Amino acid sequence: MKYILYLIIVLFPIRSIAQEVEDIVTDRPDETESATLITKGYLQVETGFFYEELKDNSFLEKTWAYNTSLLRYGLLENLELRLGLDVIDKVEISDDFLMEPGTGLSPLLLGVKVGITEEKGVLPKMALLGHLYLPFTAKKAYRPESTGVDFRFAFNHEFINSNLSYNLGAKWWDDAPHATYIYTMAYGYDLTEKLGVLVELYGDLPEKDGPSHHWDGGFTYLVTKNFQLDAFIGSGLNNEQHIIYGGGISIRIPN
């Protein structure tokens, strides 16, 4: 019965909730993490899918993610807990081999988002995010030997009918001993009160290898204050990523 009431509140929010809490803000569909935290006592579920295709001469890699889920819970006014897990499937094809690791789980994501400052004039809203990626949860074919780590600072500027968000950080991933620096920048514009569009540039800057740059674009549709749909498409600018596209939903469950 409790979950039925939650669903009613999400899809048909009552006036008192609409007055107290602003529209849902998500960390999808782009790579840029928002500087906004989940309201204390609220749970937010962000889930979806994507397809990615990498091409390099005779090499082709296809990846399907059927459930890219992120759970976000507002523990304190300035502290959010984060739990993520993906269900993925991958096929690698070349002139010499065909490898199908099959469907399995990715490493479990455990993380936090900490609010630092609100926006003040030209100074952006700011938050700090940190994550651990635990290998023991993943299927053997997708399991790194060591725990992955990343952190990033998230910044946000609000304008009339638009916003600019960007991230700076670093990650230690896929058993690499050196750091890979992270950057993202996304611009969003509200076409209507419910429909928004976004464009984004993001990439990795490894200490030992060449940089990797990508772009994407998409839209969000606000069904209610607590329920949002999204979709996106993009590709690499100087790397093997031929195309990536996907979509999903986000639901905020009040306390």
KALIN-V358665 format. One line per field, one symbol per residue. psi: psi as a letter, one per 40 degrees, with the letter a starting at -180 (. if undefined). A space follows every 10 residues. Layout:
psi->???
This chain:
psi->dddddddddd dghidddddd hiihhieiea ehhiehihhh eihhhhiaii hhhhhgbehh hhhhhdgghh hhhgdidfhh ihhihihiii hhhadeihhg dahiiiihhh iihhhdiihh behiiiihih iihhdeeiid dehidihiii iihhihhhah eiihiiihai ihifeheiih ihiihhhihh daddhiiiii hiiigideii ihiiiiiaii hhdidehiii iiiaiidfae hdihiaiaih hhhi.
